[in-house]
Amino acid sequence: MKPALFKYHDPRTIAEAVDLLATHEDARVLAGGQSLVPMLNFRFVQPGHLIDLNGVEELNFIGRAGEGLSFGAMTRQRTLERSGGVADVAPIIPLALRHVGHRQTRARGTIGGSLCHFDPSAELCNLAALFDARLVLASKGGERELAFVDFGLGYLSTAAEPGELLKEIRFGHWPAGHGFAFEEFSMRHGDFAICAVSCLSTLRPSGEIDDIAISVSGVSPTPVRLREAEASMKGREPGRDVFRAAAEKASELEAMSDAYVTAAYRKHLARILTFRALEKATGGANLEKAA
């Protein structure tokens, strides 16, 4: 099929883009197009205006936000995957991105496009939850900053207001030497994740867990941080009993059923993958300090 008729706009600045959004109520924004173009072709969406952000260079950058990382919304996934600076500060990012589609889709797909589409299986949504990301949204009236936990409202639904454009994504800081792991199950490599679990950890010099973050996606309509499990693990020595208790918390999440798997199977995967992620993340955390 082909998309319904629309008027194409090619802004070159953020100011031009938000002005177009404010002017046309029936507009959609085009980033990488890996999700939107198929939806246009199948006429699941039929906007009157399409605003192409590919010419807005100020949305394409990798920088620092304090000690953490900052990304322009139009930064390509392949750029993030291959960035040495990103790998040095947050090595889990390129690790997770290898699960996103294939090289061709990552070469076009953007971090902002993925977060705004808000597929519950999206690896970048999982990471945004893991790093307690903060999002900068721009509109004709100015800018506002929103915590990622408040950004996702449900399946393919976000808190972005009409006329708002995602401008920047800021990931929180984790110290050098932190442990990390990303575990995912899908039908085939590159397919949508049925379940994915990411984990970051640091250890005290004596070997106990100092800080830990666990994010589960693909199970519920939005990524979920296992906050209760994280709090219970701090100060404890890593081990099977500790991991098993946290994994049980993952299996208690409200889960979705679909044409591929049942909710019960997603809960099972959440438990197994959480245990594996914890083993890997704590095994690689601050080894030089814990030795």
KOLLUMMAR-463877 format. One record per residue (C-alpha): x, y, z; residue in one letter. Coordinates in steps of 0.001 Angstrom, whole numbers, plus 500000, padded with zeros to 6 digits. Example, Ala and Ser with C-alpha at 12.3 -4.5 7.8 and 13.67 -1.06 7.14 Angstrom:
512300495500507800A513670498940507140S
# end
This chain:
500000500000500000M500921503650499751K500390506423502285P497480508818502104A498235512255500708L500101514636503010F502052517880502733K505794517456503283Y507837519949505366H511632520077505587D512646522394508477P516311523174509164R516075524386512759T514252523407515944I512472526762515859A511102526032512380E510031522536513399A508119523603516524V506510526451514589D505211523914512065L503936521686514870L502128524636516436A500604525601513082T499381522182511915H497356520132514409E497275517061512134D501079516843511720A503396513920512439R507155514123512920V509499511943510848L512773510905512504A514386507678511270G511112506434509807G511643502799510802Q508280502701512580S506382505626511078L506874504826507365V505324501330507604P502437502829509585M501965505431506846L502095502811504106N499462500680505821F497450503832506549R497380503163510275F498159506882510531V497069509482507980Q498521512894508885P497812515929506779G501376517169507289H504693515341507673L507545517251509336I510918515723508439D513583516341511105L516500514863509161N517729518302508143G517763519684511712V521445519299512559E521123520723516085E519183517577517038L522103515320516135N524792515204518827F526422513212521626I527591515238524624G527795515296528391R525129516241530899A527161516717534056G528951513424534491E526297511599532454G525581511471528745L523397513685526588S521986512766523168F520223514791520530G516909513216519593A518044512677515973M521247510835516895T521328507598514901R521315504319516778Q524307503156514743R526210506278515804T525535505461519463L526524501854518902E529886502770517357R530793505725519575S533928505141521624G532950507905524028G529579506285524711V531175502855525183A533694504277527670D531027505878529873V528084503485529388A529241500216527755P525789498686528113I524461501025525387I526340499490522425P525735496040523938L521969496577523979A521865498250520557L523197495109518892R519780493606519599H517935496408517756V516844495222514325G519809495021511939H522620497348510891R520498498846508122Q517653499778510471T520051501094513143R521725503258510484A518418505112510025R516690504697513378G517201507409516007T517153507396519790I514427510044519889G512265508230517372G512445505021519383S511560506712522676L508657508663521168C507226505603519411H507375503922522840F507128500286521865D507198498206525084P509825495950523483S512208498746522493A515720498332523870E516312502081524077L513189502507526222C514607499829528518N517907501733528804L516194505071529366A514421503545532368A517656501938533575L519590505237533534F516725507324534995D516776509383531814A515428512907531638R513896514235528422L513917517808527156V510777518653525178L510623521796523043A507574523703521863S506798527148520566K506197528213524164G509617527087525402G511097523910526878E510303521554529726R512213518646531257E510456515409532067L511635512265533853A511414509198531638F509355507413534285V506672510073533709D507051510071529921F505541506682529123G501789506485529674L501160503053528141G501435501064524940Y502712503411522172L501595506354524300S503655509169525834T503157512329527853A504368514581525027A501815517349524525E500494518469521117P503044520815519583G505960519365521591E509119517957520056L511665515737521823L514918517673521719K517402515960524054E517796512821526159I519989512836529281R521212509596530841F522317509498534482G525920508815535530H527372505514536734W531003505431537931P533840503892535961A534213500184536566G530511499531537127H529148496138536182G526552495813533448F524494493199531631A521791493106528972F519761489924528477E517075489564525810E514855486836524382F513277487175520939S512051484710518323M515005485587516072R517905487965516450H516695491439515547G513019490664516193D511022492531518799F512018491492522297A509520489295524102I511426490129527266C514622492077527979A516398492783531263V519236495246531816S521290495728534962C523955498104536307L525834497571539567S528676498770541745T530301496913544659L531862498123547868R535549497342548485P534392494593550861S532307492975548106G528742493946549056E526433495591546548I526726499368546792D524254500396544097D522176498510541549I519562499205538857A517366496620537103I515068497396534159S512593494939532615V510884495575529264S508674493691526814G506595492270529675V504365495229530584S503130498158528433P506026500274529767T509548499405531004P509631498658534719V512401499325537236R512520496725540022L512875499392542717R511864497162545628E514339494462544606A517085497057544100E516584498466547591A516623495007549179S519916494082547475M521970497085548570K524479496227551252G524180492499550643R526800490190549190E525991489018545645P524849485418545525G522244483006544223R519752483575547045D519869487348546563V519536486997542797F516712484488543116R514693486810545354A515069489686542878A514151487387539983A510950486410541785E510022490103541958K510423490272538171A508070487303537748S505389489173539723E505121491990537159L501837492493535368E502438490859531975A500839491045528532M499635488184526346S499697488441522550D499700486297519409A503238485101520160Y503392484174523856V501258484143526990T501580486448529964A502746483457532039A505621482839529627Y506675486481529788R506744486250533587K508903483137533323H511321484903530979L511478487944533273A512525485715536165R515175483805534209I516670486837532459L516772488888535655T518766486166537398F521218485972534470R521616489753534266A522334490003537985L524967487282537804E526770489020534943K526450492591536217A527668491897539744T530399489585538474G531866492438536415G531408495289538891A534395497097540345N536601494036540151L539738496007540902E538174497292544154K536589494052545261A539667491920544595A
# end
